[in-house]
Amino acid sequence: MKVIVVKTAFFAGNLVYPSPEPIEVPDGTKGSWFVPAGSEEAKAAKAAGKAEGKGTQPMPQTLSEIGKGNGRSFNDVHGGKQAAKAAGKAEAGDGTAA
């Protein structure tokens, strides 16, 4: 059965977010987080979402979703400054290099 998600919820081990796009759930599934796709409630939820400007803010992410993003190394984040500083200390021979 096709449904429209109206509240953030967990379904089948996944976090689902409110969206105007329908998703598929098994027949007989019950929950307060969705409404049937062809119903008047679904149309009202879509209209309310557009009126409130939903979708303009980024959705929160779970840790597993964050881990799937583009990985950046420490040097990428800090522009290599820390590595250059450590190399400079090692060349100076002051014994403070890692």
N, C-alpha and C positions, 0 to 999 in steps of 0.2 A: 504494500500500500504506500502511496506517495503522501508525504507530509511536509508541512512547512514548520521549521523550528522557530519558536517564538521566545524561548529562554535558553540561556546557556545550560548545558546538561552533559552528563556522561551517558553514552549509549554504545553498547558492544565494546567497551574498553577504550572508547575514543571520546574526546571532548568535542562536542558539537556546539556551534555558535548560531545565534539567530541570523537567518538569511532568507531572502525572498526565493531562493532556489530550492525546489523540493528535493527531499532525500527519500530513499526507500527504506522502509521498516517492515518487519514481518507482520502479516495480518494478525489482528488480535492484540497487538502491542498497545499498552495503555500508558499515558503519562501526561503530566501537566505542561511539559516543555514543548509540545507540538500540537498542531491542529491539522485535520485532513486538508490536503492540497486544494480541493475544489470547493471547499465550504465558504460560507459568508465570513466566518471567523478569520479564515486565511486572508481573504481580501481586506478585511478590516485591519489585520496585523500588518499587511504590506503597506496600506495607506498610513497607518500610525507611524511606521518606521520611516517613511518618506517625510512625513510632517515633522518628526522630531529630529531629522537630520542624522539618523543612525547610519553608520558606515563611514562617517567622516573621521572617527577616531580609530587608531590601530587597535586591533583585538589583542587581548592578553595572550601570552604564550605559556605553555607548559614547559617544564625543563626538557622533556624529550623533543619538543618542537624546536626549542632553541638550539639543541645539540645537532640538529639536522641542517642548520644554516651554514653559511660560508665560514669555514674555519680561518682564523687569523692567528699567526704566531705572535709571541711577545714582541719580537722586533718589528713586525708589521704594525702593531698597535702603537708602539713607542718610537717608531721611525729609526730604529737602530741606535738610538742615543745610549741606551744602557750597555749594549755590546761594545760600542766604541769607547765608552768610559772604562769598562772593565779591561779592554785591550790596552788602553793608555796606562792604566795602573800596573798592568803586567809588564809593560815595556819599561816603566819607571823602576820596577824592581822593589817597590815598597812593601810587598808581601800582603797587600790587602785585596788582591784579585781573587776571584772565586775559583 
